[in-house]
Amino acid sequence: METIVAAYNAKDADALAALYHEDARYWSALGDWQEGLPAIRKHIEELHRTLPDEKMEILSLIGGDGVAVAEFRSTGRSPAGVEYSIEFTEVIELRDGKISQVKVYLDPDEVRAVMG
């Protein structure tokens, strides 16, 4: 999990994408699925472009047998320059040592407030 956070915080889309299976799926509480590595990579790059100073930290982590559940805090500045802090949870499924699926649970209203 620390590898994911380090790659995200470094804005290293190559390193982050390398952690996913080609057929991985990514879902956010905003209701959208990203299916396949190209779509997930595009989503990662859009997040980095939109929130260039965002930093994630792990608040808690449990896992076992191909699944991890992590609570995170993300902080940074919104596109409008307003400081924010959002807590969210991710359920991450692994297959053969790579991410096969991520589901992100957060308050959509908090995200909309940050994104404007």
Residue pairs with C-beta under 8 A, 6 or more apart in sequence:
1 58
1 61
1 63
1 68
1 70
1 92
2 58
3 15
3 19
4 16
4 19
4 92
4 99
5 56
5 57
5 58
5 72
7 15
7 16
7 19
8 16
8 44
8 56
9 55
9 56
11 48
11 52
13 41
13 44
13 45
13 48
16 44
17 37
17 40
17 41
17 44
19 98
19 99
20 37
20 40
20 98
20 99
20 100
21 37
21 95
21 96
21 98
21 99
21 100
22 36
22 37
23 35
23 36
23 37
23 100
24 36
24 37
24 40
24 98
24 99
24 100
24 101
24 102
25 33
25 34
25 35
25 36
25 100
25 101
25 102
26 33
26 34
26 35
26 39
26 40
26 43
26 101
26 102
26 104
27 33
27 34
27 101
27 102
27 103
27 104
28 104
28 106
29 88
29 104
29 105
29 106
29 107
29 108
29 111
30 108
30 111
31 108
34 40
34 42
34 43
47 54
50 79
50 115
51 76
51 77
51 78
51 79
52 76
53 76
53 77
54 74
54 75
54 76
55 74
55 75
55 76
56 72
56 73
56 74
57 72
57 73
57 74
57 75
58 70
58 71
58 72
59 70
59 71
59 72
59 73
59 87
60 70
60 71
61 68
61 69
61 70
61 71
62 68
62 69
62 70
63 69
66 93
66 94
66 95
67 91
67 92
67 93
67 94
68 91
68 92
68 94
69 89
69 90
69 91
69 92
70 89
70 90
70 92
71 87
71 88
71 89
72 87
72 88
72 89
72 90
73 85
73 86
73 87
74 84
74 85
74 86
74 88
75 83
75 84
75 85
75 86
76 83
76 84
77 83
77 84
78 84
78 114
78 115
78 116
79 115
79 116
80 116
82 114
84 113
84 114
86 106
86 107
86 110
86 111
86 114
87 106
88 104
88 105
88 106
88 107
89 104
89 105
89 106
90 102
90 103
90 104
90 105
91 102
91 103
91 105
92 99
92 101
92 102
93 99
93 100
93 101
93 102
94 100
